[in-house]
């Protein structure tokens, strides 16, 4: 074991740097206080060419005062689903020093009701958020004609 330790060159170990460089002043960031406002911010941010074409999953990062720090696209899938890695969701939130998050994905079909996998994913991400003291405030299923809010429907 001792011979192994001596052969390690610390110049070959990567340094990890965490940085968040916002370009918008805090007072200019949109504030969201209800699911309708969250939907409107997500809808404006969403690539309208893909809204009814492929499924995407995005996370809204919020400050303690519910100001939008940013939106991060977590995954892009196919016509009927996308893979969401909890580590990627919370890595974005932690890097931005977010106080809470809102999840969102679209259903290209236009059906706004959550599927069983949507409900399982939401429960899992809410649990991870609790463990990290980074609450998930809502999960919005977004469509061109409206949205579904897990929080409004009492499913968080």
Buried (B, 14 or more C-beta within 10 A) or exposed (E): EEEEEEEEEEEEEEEEEEEEEEEEEEEEBBEBEEBEBBBBBBBEBBEEEEBBEBBBBBBBBBBEEBBBBBBBEBBBBEEEBBEBEBEBBBBBBBBBEBBBBBBBBBBBEEEBEBEEEBEEBBBEBBEBBEEEEBBBBBBBBBBEEEBBBBBBEEBB
